Amino acid sequence: MKLTVCLLTFNSQRLLEEVIAPLAELADEFVVLDSGSSDRTLEICAGFGLAPIQRAYKTHSEQMNHAVALARNDWVLCIDSDEVLDARTVEEIRGLKAGPEPDPGTAFRISRHWHVLGREVRAIYPVSSPDFVVRLFNRTRVRFNDAPVDDKPFGFAHTEILPGRVRHDTFHTLDEIFHKLNVYTSRVVRYSHVPPSLPRAFLSGFFAFLKWYVRKGGWRDGRVGVVAAVYASLYSFLKYFKAWYLKRAS
């Protein structure tokens, strides 16, 4: 089985060498789609012999589907630049490549463990950690849906979980958390229907904090758990608040 690795980058220098190294052991072809990096991302890619293709970013799904469309192989592994494969995952994918080609209707999930501010957490809105995301599939059957945030692949008949784990080292600083919070909520309001309700904004924000801090176990993650719960609360609040404000302003 020949495999194309599809990697999305944007100012990804912090982890990029660590991300690319295990992927380079697996890739028969590399498609790197960059959305205008101004840091050392392009230089790091060049060090691995990779030449990123430039494309303006609209949504994650659109960007990833474009990368998949550029692949010359039907089997693709789709990875973001803050996801690091461990040795066990690399070994399992190498075994898949060496064996009989899987049924094209089969997609493979990875066990993705979320790290926030440098610490592994039990949950970060809207998922528990680990979550099991489809990232290895046959592109003749599967594409990413058009959800503005938290898009997912669809079209496969069934899935299997790959042994191993992937470190999702996201939200590295508080500034990054609040920046993404603003970007994600604006994108949700822009591309999907969010009820414009101010009371719902306050209520959902309050109950989101309780859910993610108490029920999801954020209290066991110390101050990082508080950050994760505040993120969930503000996300819930802002999407309804922004929808309410935009409707009143129109």
Secondary structure, DSSP 8 states (H G I E B T S, - for coil): --EEEEEEESS-TTTHHHHHHHHHTT-SEEEEEES---SSHHHHHHHTT---EE---S-HHHHHHHHHHH-SSSEEEEEETTEEE-HHHHHHHHHHHHSS---TTEEEEEEEEEEETTEE-SEETTEESSEEEEEEEETTT-EE---SSS--EE--SEEEE-SS-EEEEE--SHHHHHHHHHHHHHHHHHHS-----HHHHHHHHHHHHHIIIIIT-GGGGHHHHHHHHHHHHHHHHHHHHHHHHHHHH-
